[in-house]
Amino acid sequence: MPPMLNNQQQAIQRWLFIDGTRVRRTALAALLLAGTLAIALVVGVAGPLMALAAAMALIAALLMLDDTRWGFVAVAGVALVLPFASLPFSIGFKPTFLDLALGALFFTWLFKLVIGRQNDFIASPIGLFVGLFMLLALFAFVKGLTHSPPSSFLIRRFGEILIGIALFFVCVNTVRSEADAVWVTRWVLLAGGAAAVIAVLFYIFPDQAVWVLDRLARFDYPGGYDALRYVEDDPELGMRAIGTAIDPNVLGGMMILVAGLAAPQLFVRERIFPLWLGGGILAAAALALYLTQSRSALLGLGASLALLAVLKYRKLIPLGIVALLLLLLLPQTQDYVARFMAGIRGEDLATQMRFGEYKDALILIRRYPLFGVGFTGTPDLDIYLGVSMLYLIIPQNMGLIGLAAFIAAVIGFFVMIFTSWRHGYAPRLEAMLLGYAGAVLGALVSGVFDHYWFNMTYPHMTVLFWLYVGMATAVVLVQRREEEENV
């Protein structure tokens, strides 16, 4: 500490801890008065809401710097509850809350590596594939700059995508024990449950939803009744749930992750939550997903729960049958079922538009098959970036080589999960492992019909996807450490 600051600190300590009661009380009163004036100044200049937000941000920053696990709390909370919020002022650009949460988490982890509090770096069994996918994404981005100069916005968004993928390595290097895994999982589920409840309430009370979104407009959220979404953009066909995710399909993808992770908690004795809370989170997520009217999300959730039922939790089978019968037979669900069947037959407008996107995407991929065209634009005027399928948008951006790297990482992930799971797990770890793995499968199935898992418009979805992949891998490594310690 510099001599001047050190002298000032010692002077304050002498005044605060001096033997004279009157002097000590005077010093404390002066310190409290100075703090009160500082708070009043912030409230007066920025307003009470901003002052409260600044105080909460300061507390959050101190917690994250002390313990990496609080960084996961911030990332999960922002990605699930306030994914599009940004600071109400510019520093050359407007950092999003997600930028700040990810930055704090990565800074804390890297700082621990630098000062020696963490001495090793764990690549994990699939780290090579994940790292290769990141490098190919960076190569494709740089290559694309030769024909489409980027804006500062696109550079920042690509950075968010890259950091979202790198979150995998933070998970496997910082979640080192069962207690760490339980901590992160609890907060992910709590944030997901909060997002689900908000989505249901927004659906039931659309006027109040607009009021809330209008208040969030200063944080760059869309406001007004235009923020509400309807089936095929027709209010006569019914509203779709949006929550704070704004896009119904994106909200549906979030709910796949929440419901898939929550479902196994109903069937183990050593739950991370009481049954009423875990069941409530699952019910809220399933209801929110249904209200989105997202057919791809419904298929994804079905795939997630089917995997859990086949591998371990047989009680999900009768529950799934009951849910399916209710969906098919209840009068309130008939429009949903009809729209789902129309999508399968390719009869509705949304599905037909998707088929057109698929055709255009294949044209682009045939012209630039190896490394794609990057992320900033296309070199030809008759083709464009963007398609509602994960497995086409990756080769558009990164070529077939990039898609191969992604598929290799995914295959390696499930091989690692199933190989490890066959050796046996304690019930609580097993529930987390299969919950994360089932949710990832659900995301991959929904990706056949949607693109938000790898799209610069929705970087928080990339963050959530790789958070789940990283947490599942971290659980595998925790189990391996316990096995080695017991040998």
Long-range contacts (C-beta under 8 A, 24 or more apart in sequence): 50-88, 57-100, 60-104, 61-104, 64-104, 64-105, 64-108, 65-104, 65-108, 65-111, 68-105, 68-108, 68-109, 68-112, 68-170, 68-174, 69-174, 69-180, 69-183, 69-184, 71-101, 71-104, 71-105, 71-108, 71-109, 72-105, 72-183, 72-184, 72-187, 72-188, 72-467, 73-187, 73-191, 74-100, 74-101, 74-104, 74-105, 75-101, 75-102, 75-105, 75-167, 75-463, 75-467, 76-184, 76-187, 76-188, 76-191, 76-192, 76-467, 77-101, 77-187, 77-191, 78-460, 79-191, 79-460, 79-463, 79-464, 79-467, 80-188, 80-191, 80-192, 80-194, 80-195, 80-254, 80-258, 80-460, 80-464, 81-191, 81-194, 81-195, 81-198, 81-244, 82-216, 82-219, 82-244, 83-244, 83-245, 83-458, 83-460, 84-220, 84-221, 84-244, 84-246, 84-460, 85-216, 85-219, 85-220, 85-221, 86-219, 86-220, 87-219, 88-218, 88-219, 93-152, 93-153, 93-156, 94-220, 96-160, 97-219, 98-160, 98-459, 98-460, 98-463, 99-156, 99-160, 102-160, 102-163, 102-164, 102-167, 102-463, 105-167, 105-170, 106-163, 106-166, 106-170, 109-170, 109-173, 109-174, 118-173, 118-174, 121-169, 121-173, 122-169, 122-172, 122-173, 122-477, 123-169, 123-172, 124-168, 124-169, 124-172, 124-473, 124-477, 125-412, 125-416, 125-473, 125-476, 126-409, 126-412, 126-413, 126-416, 126-473, 127-168, 127-169, 127-172, 129-405, 129-408, 129-409, 129-412, 130-165, 130-168, 130-169, 130-409, 130-466, 130-469, 132-405, 132-408, 132-409, 133-165, 133-402, 133-405, 133-406, 133-409, 134-162, 134-165, 134-166, 136-371, 136-398, 136-401, 136-402, 136-405, 137-161, 137-162, 137-165, 137-397, 137-398, 137-402, 138-162, 139-371, 140-371, 140-372, 140-374, 140-375, 140-397, 140-398, 140-399, 140-402, 141-374, 141-375, 141-376, 142-374, 143-371, 143-374, 144-372, 144-373, 144-374, 144-375, 144-376, 144-377, 144-397, 145-374, 145-376, 147-373, 147-374, 147-377, 147-378, 147-379, 148-373, 148-374, 148-376, 148-377, 148-378, 148-379, 149-376, 150-375, 150-376, 151-376, 154-375, 154-376, 154-456, 157-456, 157-457, 157-459, 158-375, 158-456, 160-456, 160-459, 160-462, 160-463, 161-454, 161-456, 161-459, 161-462, 163-463, 164-459, 164-460, 164-462, 164-463, 164-465, 164-466, 165-462, 165-466, 166-466, 167-463, 167-466, 167-467, 167-470, 168-466, 168-467, 168-469, 168-470, 168-473, 169-470, 170-470, 171-467, 171-470, 171-471, 171-473, 171-474, 172-470, 172-473, 172-474, 172-477, 175-470, 175-471, 175-474, 175-475, 175-478, 176-474, 176-477, 176-478, 176-481, 177-478, 177-481, 178-428, 178-429, 178-478, 178-482, 180-474, 180-478, 181-429, 181-432, 181-471, 181-474, 181-475, 181-478, 182-272, 182-428, 182-432, 184-471, 185-261, 185-272, 185-432, 185-435, 185-471, 186-272, 186-273, 188-258, 188-261, 188-467, 188-471, 189-258, 189-261, 189-262, 189-265, 189-272, 189-273, 189-278, 189-281, 190-281, 192-254, 192-255, 192-257, 192-258, 192-261, 192-262, 192-281, 192-285, 193-258, 193-262, 193-277, 193-280, 193-281, 193-284, 193-285, 195-243, 195-244, 195-245, 195-251, 195-254, 195-255, 195-258, 195-288, 196-243, 196-255, 196-258, 196-281, 196-284, 196-285, 196-287, 196-288, 197-284, 197-288, 198-243, 198-244, 199-241, 199-242, 199-243, 199-244, 199-245, 199-251, 199-255, 199-288, 199-291, 199-292, 200-241, 200-284, 200-287, 200-288, 200-291, 202-241, 202-242, 202-243, 202-244, 203-239, 203-241, 203-242, 203-288, 203-291, 206-239, 209-242, 216-244, 221-246, 222-246, 231-293, 231-339, 232-348, 232-349, 232-350, 237-335, 238-293, 238-335, 240-291, 240-292, 240-293, 240-294, 241-288, 241-291, 241-292, 241-293, 242-292, 243-288, 247-452, 247-458, 248-292, 248-293, 248-294, 249-292, 249-294, 249-296, 249-297, 249-450, 249-452, 250-452, 250-458, 250-461, 251-288, 251-289, 251-292, 251-294, 252-289, 252-292, 252-294, 252-296, 252-297, 252-298, 252-300, 252-446, 253-294, 253-297, 253-300, 253-443, 253-446, 253-450, 253-452, 253-453, 253-461, 254-461, 254-464, 255-285, 255-286, 255-288, 255-289, 255-292, 255-297, 255-301, 256-289, 256-297, 256-300, 256-301, 256-304, 256-439, 256-442, 256-443, 256-446, 257-439, 257-442, 257-443, 257-464, 257-468, 258-285, 258-439, 259-285, 259-286, 259-289, 259-301, 259-304, 259-305, 259-439, 260-301, 260-304, 260-305, 260-308, 260-435, 260-436, 260-438, 260-439, 260-441, 260-442, 261-432, 261-435, 261-436, 261-438, 261-439, 261-468, 262-435, 263-304, 263-305, 263-308, 263-313, 263-316, 263-435, 263-438, 264-308, 264-312, 264-313, 264-430, 264-431, 264-432, 264-434, 264-435, 264-438, 265-431, 265-435, 266-313, 266-315, 267-312, 267-313, 267-315, 267-316, 267-431, 268-427, 268-428, 268-430, 268-431, 269-427, 270-426, 270-427, 270-428, 271-428, 271-431, 272-428, 272-431, 272-432, 286-323, 290-336, 293-336, 293-339, 294-450, 295-339, 295-340, 295-343, 295-449, 296-446, 296-448, 296-449, 296-450, 297-446, 297-450, 298-340, 299-445, 299-446, 299-448, 299-449, 300-442, 300-443, 300-444, 300-445, 300-446, 301-442, 302-442, 303-441, 303-442, 303-445, 304-438, 304-439, 304-441, 304-442, 304-445, 305-438, 307-434, 307-437, 307-438, 307-441, 308-434, 308-435, 308-438, 311-421, 311-434, 312-430, 312-434, 313-434, 354-388, 354-389, 354-449, 357-386, 357-387, 357-388, 357-389, 357-392, 358-387, 358-389, 358-392, 360-384, 360-387, 361-387, 361-389, 361-392, 361-393, 361-396, 362-392, 364-396, 365-392, 365-395, 365-396, 365-399, 365-400, 368-399, 369-395, 369-399, 369-400, 370-399, 370-400, 370-401, 371-398, 371-399, 371-401, 371-402, 372-396, 372-397, 372-398, 372-399, 372-402, 373-397, 375-456, 386-451, 387-451, 388-449, 388-450, 388-451, 389-447, 389-448, 389-449, 389-450, 389-451, 390-444, 390-447, 390-448, 390-450, 390-451, 390-453, 390-454, 391-447, 391-448, 392-451, 393-451, 393-454, 393-455, 394-454, 397-454, 410-444, 413-437, 413-440, 413-469, 413-472, 413-473, 414-441, 416-473, 416-476, 417-472, 417-476, 420-476, 420-479, 420-480, 423-479, 423-483, 425-479, 429-475, 429-478, 429-479, 432-471, 432-475, 433-472, 433-475, 433-476, 433-479, 436-468, 436-469, 436-471, 436-472, 436-475, 437-472, 439-468, 440-465, 440-468, 440-469, 440-472, 443-468
